[in-house]
Amino acid sequence: MKYSIRVNEVKNKEGNIKGFATVVFGDSFKITNIAILENTERGELFVSMPRYKSNERDENGVIYKDICNPITKEFREELYDNILEAFKRLKEQDEEPEQDIKGDKSVEEPEFFVTVTPFEREGSNIKGLARIYFEDSFIVNNINILQGKESLFIAMPSYKTKQVDEQGKAVYQDICYPVTKEFREKLYGTILEEYEMEKQEQMEWAKNDKSEDTMKKYRFAKIDNDKSVR
């Protein structure tokens, strides 16, 4: 899979965040907010993918989960090593290096497939969640399918910035998103098509057993099935 890497250094010497990286798959899909951190005990650098605070807790407190991450050990090692190597060159050159291009340079769009779990939540306009798998190597989670005034639309994972708009509302920035209009239309169209297919499958399931317990089992089965791919 073709991808490029861009890194920058955090000048603040305090804390263990030393830099950030951005990865673009096939000139078409961008992943931002990839942190380059330092293990203060060992003095080693490591890569941390963008995360979100979940509703789960363990003995150490709130559990954070990756928004996106490599699926295979091989691709994780390749991607993380290339990010750290780009950051090392940045430190040595004391200037932003040229983008690293990996994989097949003739391919502009990465191959992908999606999984979708439709669901209804009272008082919410969220109609489903989607995941994107890039060439069986990388997964993007937490993609919302939302009901707008007239139609459904896709909301990519985002974070709250310190900026506000003209109405004083917080501005959110996408963490990962399609770069080109063509790939955005292709990707979002595929997600919505999959949503409609899964929604129809739910309706067919409900014809045989309309009990709420059965529908819950269906939703959990779909979620567990998605997790098994990871």
CYANA upper distance limits for C-alpha pairs under 8 A (distance plus 0.5 A):
  1 MET  CA     25 PHE  CA      7.89
  1 MET  CA     26 GLY  CA      7.75
  1 MET  CA    102 LYS  CA      7.87
  1 MET  CA    103 GLY  CA      5.47
  1 MET  CA    104 ASP  CA      6.71
  1 MET  CA    110 PRO  CA      7.17
  1 MET  CA    135 GLU  CA      7.79
  2 LYS  CA     25 PHE  CA      6.51
  2 LYS  CA     26 GLY  CA      5.56
  2 LYS  CA    101 ILE  CA      7.37
  2 LYS  CA    102 LYS  CA      5.67
  2 LYS  CA    103 GLY  CA      4.53
  2 LYS  CA    104 ASP  CA      5.59
  2 LYS  CA    105 LYS  CA      6.59
  2 LYS  CA    107 VAL  CA      7.29
  2 LYS  CA    108 GLU  CA      8.20
  2 LYS  CA    110 PRO  CA      7.89
  3 TYR  CA     23 VAL  CA      7.16
  3 TYR  CA     24 VAL  CA      5.86
  3 TYR  CA     25 PHE  CA      4.85
  3 TYR  CA     26 GLY  CA      5.89
  3 TYR  CA     27 ASP  CA      7.77
  3 TYR  CA    100 ASP  CA      8.35
  3 TYR  CA    101 ILE  CA      6.24
  3 TYR  CA    102 LYS  CA      5.82
  3 TYR  CA    103 GLY  CA      7.12
  4 SER  CA     23 VAL  CA      6.11
  4 SER  CA     24 VAL  CA      5.76
  4 SER  CA     25 PHE  CA      7.24
  4 SER  CA     26 GLY  CA      8.31
  4 SER  CA     27 ASP  CA      8.41
  4 SER  CA     99 GLN  CA      6.35
  4 SER  CA    100 ASP  CA      5.59
  4 SER  CA    101 ILE  CA      5.08
  4 SER  CA    102 LYS  CA      6.86
  5 ILE  CA     21 ALA  CA      7.34
  5 ILE  CA     22 THR  CA      6.26
  5 ILE  CA     23 VAL  CA      5.20
  5 ILE  CA     24 VAL  CA      7.19
  5 ILE  CA     82 ASN  CA      8.46
  5 ILE  CA     83 ILE  CA      7.24
  5 ILE  CA     86 ALA  CA      8.05
  5 ILE  CA     99 GLN  CA      5.98
  5 ILE  CA    100 ASP  CA      5.80
  5 ILE  CA    101 ILE  CA      7.62
  6 ARG  CA     21 ALA  CA      6.08
  6 ARG  CA     22 THR  CA      5.66
  6 ARG  CA     23 VAL  CA      7.05
  6 ARG  CA     86 ALA  CA      8.13
  6 ARG  CA     97 PRO  CA      8.31
  6 ARG  CA     98 GLU  CA      8.25
  6 ARG  CA     99 GLN  CA      6.13
  6 ARG  CA    100 ASP  CA      7.91
  7 VAL  CA     19 GLY  CA      7.56
  7 VAL  CA     20 PHE  CA      6.21
  7 VAL  CA     21 ALA  CA      4.77
  7 VAL  CA     22 THR  CA      6.85
  7 VAL  CA     83 ILE  CA      7.98
  7 VAL  CA     86 ALA  CA      7.24
  7 VAL  CA     87 PHE  CA      6.51
  7 VAL  CA     90 LEU  CA      8.10
  7 VAL  CA     96 GLU  CA      7.82
  8 ASN  CA     19 GLY  CA      6.03
  8 ASN  CA     20 PHE  CA      6.08
  8 ASN  CA     21 ALA  CA      7.03
  8 ASN  CA     87 PHE  CA      7.80
  8 ASN  CA     90 LEU  CA      8.05
  8 ASN  CA     96 GLU  CA      7.40
  9 GLU  CA     18 LYS  CA      6.48
  9 GLU  CA     19 GLY  CA      4.68
  9 GLU  CA     20 PHE  CA      7.11
  9 GLU  CA     87 PHE  CA      8.23
  9 GLU  CA     90 LEU  CA      8.41
  9 GLU  CA     91 LYS  CA      8.43
 10 VAL  CA     17 ILE  CA      7.52
 10 VAL  CA     18 LYS  CA      5.69
 10 VAL  CA     19 GLY  CA      5.29
 10 VAL  CA     20 PHE  CA      8.01
 11 LYS  CA     18 LYS  CA      8.13
 13 LYS  CA     18 LYS  CA      8.35
 16 ASN  CA     37 LEU  CA      5.95
 16 ASN  CA     38 GLU  CA      5.55
 16 ASN  CA     39 ASN  CA      7.61
 16 ASN  CA     40 THR  CA      7.50
 17 ILE  CA     35 ALA  CA      7.36
 17 ILE  CA     36 ILE  CA      6.60
 17 ILE  CA     37 LEU  CA      5.11
 17 ILE  CA     38 GLU  CA      7.02
 18 LYS  CA     35 ALA  CA      8.30
 18 LYS  CA     36 ILE  CA      6.15
 18 LYS  CA     37 LEU  CA      6.02
 18 LYS  CA     38 GLU  CA      7.24
 19 GLY  CA     35 ALA  CA      6.62
 19 GLY  CA     36 ILE  CA      5.44
 19 GLY  CA     37 LEU  CA      7.58
 19 GLY  CA     87 PHE  CA      8.30
 20 PHE  CA     33 ASN  CA      6.60
 20 PHE  CA     34 ILE  CA      5.91
 20 PHE  CA     35 ALA  CA      5.10
 20 PHE  CA     36 ILE  CA      6.00
 21 ALA  CA     32 THR  CA      7.11
 21 ALA  CA     33 ASN  CA      6.95
 21 ALA  CA     34 ILE  CA      5.50
 21 ALA  CA     35 ALA  CA      6.92
 21 ALA  CA     36 ILE  CA      7.73
 21 ALA  CA     83 ILE  CA      7.47
 22 THR  CA     30 LYS  CA      7.58
 22 THR  CA     31 ILE  CA      6.13
 22 THR  CA     32 THR  CA      5.08
 22 THR  CA     33 ASN  CA      7.15
 22 THR  CA     34 ILE  CA      6.85
 23 VAL  CA     30 LYS  CA      6.30
 23 VAL  CA     31 ILE  CA      5.63
 23 VAL  CA     32 THR  CA      7.16
 24 VAL  CA     28 SER  CA      7.24
 24 VAL  CA     29 PHE  CA      5.94
 24 VAL  CA     30 LYS  CA      4.81
 24 VAL  CA     31 ILE  CA      6.68
 25 PHE  CA     29 PHE  CA      5.65
 25 PHE  CA     30 LYS  CA      6.91
 25 PHE  CA    109 GLU  CA      7.90
 25 PHE  CA    110 PRO  CA      6.84
 26 GLY  CA    107 VAL  CA      6.82
 26 GLY  CA    108 GLU  CA      5.01
 26 GLY  CA    109 GLU  CA      5.28
 26 GLY  CA    110 PRO  CA      5.83
 27 ASP  CA    108 GLU  CA      6.05
 27 ASP  CA    109 GLU  CA      7.12
 27 ASP  CA    179 VAL  CA      7.66
 28 SER  CA    108 GLU  CA      7.32
 28 SER  CA    109 GLU  CA      6.20
 28 SER  CA    110 PRO  CA      7.91
 28 SER  CA    178 PRO  CA      6.18
 28 SER  CA    179 VAL  CA      5.39
 28 SER  CA    180 THR  CA      6.30
 28 SER  CA    183 PHE  CA      6.73
 29 PHE  CA    176 CYS  CA      7.76
 29 PHE  CA    177 TYR  CA      6.20
 29 PHE  CA    178 PRO  CA      4.78
 29 PHE  CA    179 VAL  CA      5.76
 29 PHE  CA    180 THR  CA      8.36
 29 PHE  CA    183 PHE  CA      8.45
 30 LYS  CA    176 CYS  CA      5.89
 30 LYS  CA    177 TYR  CA      6.00
 30 LYS  CA    178 PRO  CA      6.71
 30 LYS  CA    179 VAL  CA      6.82
 31 ILE  CA    175 ILE  CA      6.78
 31 ILE  CA    176 CYS  CA      4.94
 31 ILE  CA    177 TYR  CA      7.45
 32 THR  CA     50 PRO  CA      8.23
 32 THR  CA    175 ILE  CA      5.85
 32 THR  CA    176 CYS  CA      6.49
 33 ASN  CA     49 MET  CA      7.86
 33 ASN  CA     50 PRO  CA      6.31
 33 ASN  CA    175 ILE  CA      7.06
 34 ILE  CA     47 VAL  CA      7.58
 34 ILE  CA     48 SER  CA      6.52
 34 ILE  CA     49 MET  CA      5.39
 34 ILE  CA     50 PRO  CA      6.13
 35 ALA  CA     47 VAL  CA      6.38
 35 ALA  CA     48 SER  CA      5.61
 35 ALA  CA     49 MET  CA      6.87
 35 ALA  CA     50 PRO  CA      7.81
 36 ILE  CA     45 LEU  CA      7.17
 36 ILE  CA     46 PHE  CA      6.34
 36 ILE  CA     47 VAL  CA      5.33
 36 ILE  CA     48 SER  CA      6.89
 36 ILE  CA     84 LEU  CA      8.18
 37 LEU  CA     45 LEU  CA      5.99
 37 LEU  CA     46 PHE  CA      5.87
 37 LEU  CA     47 VAL  CA      6.70
 37 LEU  CA     48 SER  CA      7.62
 38 GLU  CA     43 GLY  CA      6.68
 38 GLU  CA     44 GLU  CA      6.00
 38 GLU  CA     45 LEU  CA      4.87
 38 GLU  CA     46 PHE  CA      6.74
 39 ASN  CA     43 GLY  CA      5.78
 39 ASN  CA     44 GLU  CA      5.72
 39 ASN  CA     45 LEU  CA      6.67
 39 ASN  CA     46 PHE  CA      7.88
 40 THR  CA     44 GLU  CA      7.81
 45 LEU  CA     84 LEU  CA      7.97
 46 PHE  CA     80 TYR  CA      8.27
 46 PHE  CA     84 LEU  CA      7.93
 47 VAL  CA     80 TYR  CA      6.67
 47 VAL  CA     83 ILE  CA      8.30
 47 VAL  CA     84 LEU  CA      8.08
 49 MET  CA     66 ASP  CA      6.73
 49 MET  CA     67 ILE  CA      7.90
 49 MET  CA     68 CYS  CA      7.14
 49 MET  CA     69 ASN  CA      6.81
 50 PRO  CA     66 ASP  CA      6.34
 50 PRO  CA     67 ILE  CA      6.15
 50 PRO  CA     68 CYS  CA      7.16
 50 PRO  CA    175 ILE  CA      8.13
 51 ARG  CA     64 TYR  CA      6.63
 51 ARG  CA     65 LYS  CA      5.77
 51 ARG  CA     66 ASP  CA      4.79
 51 ARG  CA     67 ILE  CA      5.61
 51 ARG  CA     68 CYS  CA      8.25
 52 TYR  CA     64 TYR  CA      6.03
 52 TYR  CA     65 LYS  CA      6.06
 52 TYR  CA     66 ASP  CA      7.01
 52 TYR  CA     67 ILE  CA      6.95
 53 LYS  CA     62 VAL  CA      7.50
 53 LYS  CA     63 ILE  CA      6.89
 53 LYS  CA     64 TYR  CA      5.17
 53 LYS  CA     65 LYS  CA      7.13
 54 SER  CA     62 VAL  CA      7.50
 54 SER  CA     63 ILE  CA      6.30
 54 SER  CA     64 TYR  CA      6.17
 54 SER  CA     65 LYS  CA      7.08
 55 ASN  CA     62 VAL  CA      7.73
 55 ASN  CA     63 ILE  CA      7.87
 56 GLU  CA     62 VAL  CA      6.64
 56 GLU  CA     63 ILE  CA      6.07
 57 ARG  CA     61 GLY  CA      5.72
 57 ARG  CA     62 VAL  CA      4.93
 57 ARG  CA     63 ILE  CA      5.73
 58 ASP  CA     62 VAL  CA      7.06
 58 ASP  CA     63 ILE  CA      7.21
 66 ASP  CA    141 ASN  CA      8.48
 67 ILE  CA    140 VAL  CA      6.70
 67 ILE  CA    141 ASN  CA      5.81
 67 ILE  CA    142 ASN  CA      6.99
 67 ILE  CA    157 PRO  CA      7.79
 68 CYS  CA    138 PHE  CA      7.88
 68 CYS  CA    139 ILE  CA      5.98
 68 CYS  CA    140 VAL  CA      4.79
 68 CYS  CA    141 ASN  CA      6.27
 69 ASN  CA     76 ARG  CA      8.45
 69 ASN  CA    138 PHE  CA      6.29
 69 ASN  CA    139 ILE  CA      6.13
 69 ASN  CA    140 VAL  CA      7.34
 70 PRO  CA     75 PHE  CA      6.77
 70 PRO  CA     76 ARG  CA      5.63
 70 PRO  CA    137 SER  CA      6.21
 70 PRO  CA    138 PHE  CA      4.72
 70 PRO  CA    139 ILE  CA      6.77
 71 ILE  CA     75 PHE  CA      7.81
 71 ILE  CA     76 ARG  CA      7.65
 71 ILE  CA    136 ASP  CA      7.49
 71 ILE  CA    137 SER  CA      5.59
 71 ILE  CA    138 PHE  CA      5.63
 71 ILE  CA    139 ILE  CA      6.94
 71 ILE  CA    230 ARG  CA      6.77
 72 THR  CA     76 ARG  CA      6.64
 72 THR  CA    136 ASP  CA      8.39
 72 THR  CA    137 SER  CA      6.35
 72 THR  CA    138 PHE  CA      8.23
 73 LYS  CA     77 GLU  CA      6.63
 74 GLU  CA     78 GLU  CA      6.71
 75 PHE  CA     79 LEU  CA      6.39
 75 PHE  CA    137 SER  CA      6.70
 76 ARG  CA     80 TYR  CA      6.43
 77 GLU  CA     81 ASP  CA      6.34
 78 GLU  CA     82 ASN  CA      6.69
 79 LEU  CA     83 ILE  CA      6.74
 80 TYR  CA     84 LEU  CA      6.70
 81 ASP  CA     85 GLU  CA      6.51
 82 ASN  CA     86 ALA  CA      6.58
 83 ILE  CA     87 PHE  CA      6.76
 84 LEU  CA     88 LYS  CA      6.59
 85 GLU  CA     89 ARG  CA      6.83
 86 ALA  CA     90 LEU  CA      6.74
 86 ALA  CA     97 PRO  CA      7.98
 86 ALA  CA    100 ASP  CA      8.00
 87 PHE  CA     91 LYS  CA      6.82
 88 LYS  CA     92 GLU  CA      6.80
 89 ARG  CA     93 GLN  CA      6.46
 89 ARG  CA     97 PRO  CA      7.65
 90 LEU  CA     94 ASP  CA      6.07
 90 LEU  CA     95 GLU  CA      6.23
 90 LEU  CA     96 GLU  CA      6.22
 90 LEU  CA     97 PRO  CA      6.44
 91 LYS  CA     95 GLU  CA      7.94
 93 GLN  CA     97 PRO  CA      8.19
101 ILE  CA    105 LYS  CA      8.04
109 GLU  CA    183 PHE  CA      7.91
110 PRO  CA    134 PHE  CA      7.11
110 PRO  CA    135 GLU  CA      7.59
111 GLU  CA    134 PHE  CA      6.41
111 GLU  CA    135 GLU  CA      5.90
112 PHE  CA    132 ILE  CA      7.27
112 PHE  CA    133 TYR  CA      5.91
112 PHE  CA    134 PHE  CA      4.92
112 PHE  CA    135 GLU  CA      6.05
112 PHE  CA    136 ASP  CA      8.40
113 PHE  CA    132 ILE  CA      6.50
113 PHE  CA    133 TYR  CA      5.92
113 PHE  CA    134 PHE  CA      7.35
113 PHE  CA    135 GLU  CA      8.41
114 VAL  CA    130 ALA  CA      7.33
114 VAL  CA    131 ARG  CA      6.03
114 VAL  CA    132 ILE  CA      5.08
114 VAL  CA    133 TYR  CA      6.58
114 VAL  CA    190 THR  CA      7.99
114 VAL  CA    191 ILE  CA      6.92
114 VAL  CA    194 GLU  CA      8.03
115 THR  CA    130 ALA  CA      6.13
115 THR  CA    131 ARG  CA      5.84
115 THR  CA    132 ILE  CA      7.28
115 THR  CA    191 ILE  CA      8.20
115 THR  CA    194 GLU  CA      7.65
115 THR  CA    226 ASP  CA      7.50
116 VAL  CA    128 GLY  CA      7.37
116 VAL  CA    129 LEU  CA      6.25
116 VAL  CA    130 ALA  CA      4.84
116 VAL  CA    131 ARG  CA      7.03
116 VAL  CA    191 ILE  CA      7.64
116 VAL  CA    194 GLU  CA      6.84
116 VAL  CA    195 TYR  CA      6.26
116 VAL  CA    198 GLU  CA      7.57
117 THR  CA    128 GLY  CA      5.93
117 THR  CA    129 LEU  CA      5.85
117 THR  CA    130 ALA  CA      6.89
117 THR  CA    195 TYR  CA      7.75
117 THR  CA    198 GLU  CA      7.61
117 THR  CA    219 ARG  CA      7.61
117 THR  CA    222 LYS  CA      7.05
117 THR  CA    223 ILE  CA      7.38
118 PRO  CA    127 LYS  CA      6.32
118 PRO  CA    128 GLY  CA      4.51
118 PRO  CA    129 LEU  CA      7.01
118 PRO  CA    195 TYR  CA      6.98
118 PRO  CA    198 GLU  CA      7.29
118 PRO  CA    199 LYS  CA      6.68
118 PRO  CA    219 ARG  CA      8.37
119 PHE  CA    126 ILE  CA      8.41
119 PHE  CA    127 LYS  CA      5.97
119 PHE  CA    128 GLY  CA      5.73
119 PHE  CA    219 ARG  CA      7.92
120 GLU  CA    124 SER  CA      8.39
120 GLU  CA    126 ILE  CA      7.72
120 GLU  CA    127 LYS  CA      6.18
120 GLU  CA    128 GLY  CA      8.00
121 ARG  CA    125 ASN  CA      8.15
121 ARG  CA    126 ILE  CA      7.50
121 ARG  CA    127 LYS  CA      8.00
125 ASN  CA    146 LEU  CA      6.01
125 ASN  CA    147 GLN  CA      5.67
125 ASN  CA    148 GLY  CA      8.09
126 ILE  CA    144 ASN  CA      7.06
126 ILE  CA    145 ILE  CA      6.39
126 ILE  CA    146 LEU  CA      5.06
126 ILE  CA    147 GLN  CA      6.91
127 LYS  CA    144 ASN  CA      8.14
127 LYS  CA    145 ILE  CA      5.99
127 LYS  CA    146 LEU  CA      6.02
127 LYS  CA    147 GLN  CA      7.05
128 GLY  CA    144 ASN  CA      6.61
128 GLY  CA    145 ILE  CA      5.49
128 GLY  CA    146 LEU  CA      7.74
128 GLY  CA    195 TYR  CA      8.09
129 LEU  CA    142 ASN  CA      6.81
129 LEU  CA    143 ILE  CA      6.03
129 LEU  CA    144 ASN  CA      5.37
129 LEU  CA    145 ILE  CA      6.40
130 ALA  CA    141 ASN  CA      7.25
130 ALA  CA    142 ASN  CA      7.02
130 ALA  CA    143 ILE  CA      5.48
130 ALA  CA    144 ASN  CA      6.93
130 ALA  CA    145 ILE  CA      7.79
130 ALA  CA    191 ILE  CA      7.59
131 ARG  CA    139 ILE  CA      7.39
131 ARG  CA    140 VAL  CA      6.07
131 ARG  CA    141 ASN  CA      5.30
131 ARG  CA    142 ASN  CA      7.25
131 ARG  CA    143 ILE  CA      6.80
132 ILE  CA    139 ILE  CA      6.08
132 ILE  CA    140 VAL  CA      5.60
132 ILE  CA    141 ASN  CA      7.35
133 TYR  CA    137 SER  CA      7.65
133 TYR  CA    138 PHE  CA      6.21
133 TYR  CA    139 ILE  CA      5.07
133 TYR  CA    140 VAL  CA      7.13
134 PHE  CA    138 PHE  CA      5.61
134 PHE  CA    139 ILE  CA      6.81
139 ILE  CA    230 ARG  CA      8.36
141 ASN  CA    157 PRO  CA      8.29
142 ASN  CA    156 MET  CA      7.88
142 ASN  CA    157 PRO  CA      6.48
143 ILE  CA    154 ILE  CA      7.66
143 ILE  CA    155 ALA  CA      6.53
143 ILE  CA    156 MET  CA      5.51
143 ILE  CA    157 PRO  CA      6.34
144 ASN  CA    154 ILE  CA      6.42
144 ASN  CA    155 ALA  CA      5.62
144 ASN  CA    156 MET  CA      7.03
144 ASN  CA    157 PRO  CA      8.23
145 ILE  CA    152 LEU  CA      7.18
145 ILE  CA    153 PHE  CA      6.38
145 ILE  CA    154 ILE  CA      5.42
145 ILE  CA    155 ALA  CA      6.94
145 ILE  CA    192 LEU  CA      8.47
146 LEU  CA    152 LEU  CA      5.99
146 LEU  CA    153 PHE  CA      5.86
146 LEU  CA    154 ILE  CA      6.71
146 LEU  CA    155 ALA  CA      7.61
147 GLN  CA    151 SER  CA      6.56
147 GLN  CA    152 LEU  CA      5.01
147 GLN  CA    153 PHE  CA      6.97
148 GLY  CA    152 LEU  CA      6.01
148 GLY  CA    153 PHE  CA      7.14
152 LEU  CA    192 LEU  CA      8.40
154 ILE  CA    188 TYR  CA      7.09
156 MET  CA    174 ASP  CA      6.68
156 MET  CA    175 ILE  CA      7.95
156 MET  CA    176 CYS  CA      7.17
156 MET  CA    177 TYR  CA      6.89
157 PRO  CA    174 ASP  CA      6.29
157 PRO  CA    175 ILE  CA      6.23
157 PRO  CA    176 CYS  CA      7.03
158 SER  CA    172 TYR  CA      6.62
158 SER  CA    173 GLN  CA      5.73
158 SER  CA    174 ASP  CA      4.52
158 SER  CA    175 ILE  CA      5.43
158 SER  CA    176 CYS  CA      8.06
159 TYR  CA    172 TYR  CA      5.95
159 TYR  CA    173 GLN  CA      6.00
159 TYR  CA    174 ASP  CA      7.04
159 TYR  CA    175 ILE  CA      7.28
160 LYS  CA    170 ALA  CA      7.25
160 LYS  CA    171 VAL  CA      6.69
160 LYS  CA    172 TYR  CA      5.04
160 LYS  CA    173 GLN  CA      7.02
161 THR  CA    170 ALA  CA      7.39
161 THR  CA    171 VAL  CA      6.21
161 THR  CA    172 TYR  CA      6.14
161 THR  CA    173 GLN  CA      7.19
162 LYS  CA    170 ALA  CA      7.65
162 LYS  CA    171 VAL  CA      7.80
163 GLN  CA    170 ALA  CA      6.59
163 GLN  CA    171 VAL  CA      6.03
164 VAL  CA    168 GLY  CA      5.70
164 VAL  CA    169 LYS  CA      5.64
164 VAL  CA    170 ALA  CA      4.94
164 VAL  CA    171 VAL  CA      5.66
165 ASP  CA    169 LYS  CA      5.97
165 ASP  CA    170 ALA  CA      7.00
165 ASP  CA    171 VAL  CA      6.74
178 PRO  CA    183 PHE  CA      6.76
178 PRO  CA    184 ARG  CA      5.63
178 PRO  CA    187 LEU  CA      8.47
179 VAL  CA    183 PHE  CA      7.76
179 VAL  CA    184 ARG  CA      7.69
180 THR  CA    184 ARG  CA      6.62
181 LYS  CA    185 GLU  CA      6.66
182 GLU  CA    186 LYS  CA      6.78
183 PHE  CA    187 LEU  CA      6.40
184 ARG  CA    188 TYR  CA      6.37
185 GLU  CA    189 GLY  CA      6.22
186 LYS  CA    190 THR  CA      6.69
187 LEU  CA    191 ILE  CA      6.87
188 TYR  CA    192 LEU  CA      6.72
189 GLY  CA    193 GLU  CA      6.60
190 THR  CA    194 GLU  CA      6.66
191 ILE  CA    195 TYR  CA      6.65
192 LEU  CA    196 GLU  CA      6.78
193 GLU  CA    197 MET  CA      6.85
194 GLU  CA    198 GLU  CA      6.62
195 TYR  CA    199 LYS  CA      6.46
196 GLU  CA    200 GLN  CA      6.64
197 MET  CA    201 GLU  CA      6.77
198 GLU  CA    202 GLN  CA      6.75
199 LYS  CA    203 MET  CA      6.89
200 GLN  CA    204 GLU  CA      6.78
201 GLU  CA    205 TRP  CA      6.65
202 GLN  CA    206 ALA  CA      6.65
202 GLN  CA    215 MET  CA      8.29
202 GLN  CA    218 TYR  CA      8.22
203 MET  CA    207 LYS  CA      6.90
204 GLU  CA    208 ASN  CA      7.69
205 TRP  CA    209 ASP  CA      7.26
205 TRP  CA    210 LYS  CA      8.47
206 ALA  CA    210 LYS  CA      5.10
206 ALA  CA    211 SER  CA      8.14
206 ALA  CA    214 THR  CA      8.37
206 ALA  CA    215 MET  CA      7.56
209 ASP  CA    214 THR  CA      7.15
210 LYS  CA    214 THR  CA      7.52
210 LYS  CA    215 MET  CA      7.87
211 SER  CA    215 MET  CA      7.17
212 GLU  CA    216 LYS  CA      6.69
213 ASP  CA    217 LYS  CA      6.70
214 THR  CA    218 TYR  CA      6.72
215 MET  CA    219 ARG  CA      6.75
216 LYS  CA    220 PHE  CA      6.68
217 LYS  CA    221 ALA  CA      6.40
218 TYR  CA    222 LYS  CA      6.74
219 ARG  CA    223 ILE  CA      6.78
220 PHE  CA    224 ASP  CA      6.51
221 ALA  CA    225 ASN  CA      6.48
222 LYS  CA    226 ASP  CA      6.70
223 ILE  CA    227 LYS  CA      6.76
224 ASP  CA    228 SER  CA      6.76
225 ASN  CA    229 VAL  CA      7.41
226 ASP  CA    230 ARG  CA      7.60
